[in-house]
Amino acid sequence: MKIKTEDLRAGLNDFSPEQQIEKEVKTIDASAKALADASKVLTDLVSQIDGYVNSTAKMFINHNYILCPLPENKAENLEIMRNFISEIGFTRITETTCDIHDYKIGFTSQLCHVIACSLVDSAKDEQITAFGGGSFEDLTRIAMINAPLWTELFISNKEKLVGHIENFENQINKFKNAIKNEDKDSLMKLMEESREKRIKMGSIRTVAKK
């Protein structure tokens, strides 16, 4: 966010000293927020691109880690892992079984990548993003995918992932049919239900490391 000094001074001439200070503080705050937002966007973008050249030491800071202990794991070794996970930046460690992990990650991560890739591939006009308002970018950032890695992940969890895909297909068909039939009541009900469900789902919050 670039601010010209002469423009700032010209705009301050009409204010009292107190108002000038307040205006300058607000301008600085706005600039800081814009820089922070830009930094986050850049970090999110880089995290989707493969290759060592795109790696960063901050990759794991303030993110979540899922640990799946097995019966044969020794307690002292699990504690070493917990300490290691914390030391490299993760601030929330969730422990669960492998089966629950595969089911939930199949939905919250793998299905999302499938949807993002499918949405991008469904576009017949590569210039269509010129008319975007942010929704497309938010939905498809993860489509810049590491294909070899995610191919293995999808196939290794195929049973749970295919189940999620089929559920998604059923749901999107409800939208398609409601729109096709101009069924406003059904369409509104679908969106109201999804809104309420999304609110109840909430989100994972982490405690930021200073």
WONORGI-V180511 format. One record per residue. N is the residue number from 1. PHI is phi as a letter, one per 20 degrees, with the letter a starting at -180 (NA if undefined). BURIAL is # if it has 9 or more other C-alpha atoms within 8 Angstrom, else .. Layout:
# WONORGI-V180511
N,PHI,BURIAL
N,PHI,BURIAL
This chain:
# WONORGI-V180511
1,NA,.
2,d,.
3,c,.
4,f,.
5,f,.
6,f,.
7,f,.
8,f,#
9,f,.
10,f,.
11,f,.
12,e,#
13,f,.
14,e,.
15,d,.
16,f,.
17,g,.
18,f,.
19,f,.
20,f,#
21,f,.
22,f,.
23,f,#
24,f,.
25,f,.
26,f,.
27,f,.
28,f,.
29,f,.
30,f,.
31,f,#
32,f,.
33,f,.
34,f,#
35,f,#
36,f,.
37,f,.
38,f,.
39,f,.
40,f,.
41,g,.
42,f,.
43,f,.
44,f,.
45,f,#
46,f,#
47,f,#
48,e,#
49,d,#
50,e,#
51,o,.
52,g,.
53,f,.
54,e,#
55,f,#
56,b,.
57,f,.
58,e,.
59,g,.
60,d,#
61,f,#
62,m,#
63,d,#
64,d,#
65,c,#
66,d,#
67,d,.
68,d,#
69,f,#
70,d,.
71,g,.
72,e,.
73,f,.
74,f,.
75,g,.
76,f,.
77,f,.
78,f,#
79,f,.
80,f,.
81,f,.
82,f,#
83,f,.
84,f,.
85,g,#
86,f,#
87,f,.
88,e,.
89,p,#
90,f,#
91,d,#
92,b,#
93,d,#
94,d,.
95,d,.
96,b,#
97,e,#
98,f,.
99,f,.
100,f,.
101,g,#
102,f,#
103,f,#
104,f,.
105,f,#
106,g,#
107,e,#
108,f,.
109,c,.
110,f,#
111,f,#
112,f,#
113,f,#
114,f,.
115,f,.
116,f,#
117,f,#
118,f,.
119,f,#
120,f,#
121,f,.
122,f,.
123,f,.
124,e,.
125,d,.
126,f,.
127,e,.
128,f,.
129,f,.
130,f,.
131,d,.
132,f,#
133,c,.
134,o,.
135,f,.
136,f,#
137,f,.
138,f,.
139,e,.
140,d,#
141,g,#
142,f,#
143,f,#
144,e,.
145,d,#
146,e,#
147,g,.
148,f,.
149,f,.
150,f,#
151,f,.
152,f,.
153,f,#
154,f,#
155,f,.
156,f,.
157,c,#
158,f,.
159,f,.
160,f,#
161,f,#
162,f,.
163,f,.
164,f,#
165,f,#
166,f,.
167,f,.
168,f,.
169,g,.
170,f,.
171,f,.
172,f,.
173,f,.
174,f,.
175,f,#
176,g,.
177,f,.
178,f,#
179,f,#
180,g,.
181,e,.
182,l,.
183,e,#
184,f,.
185,f,.
186,f,.
187,f,#
188,f,.
189,f,.
190,g,#
191,f,.
192,f,.
193,f,.
194,f,.
195,f,.
196,f,.
197,f,.
198,f,.
199,f,.
200,f,.
201,f,.
202,m,.
203,b,.
204,f,.
205,d,.
206,d,#
207,e,.
208,f,.
209,e,.
210,e,.
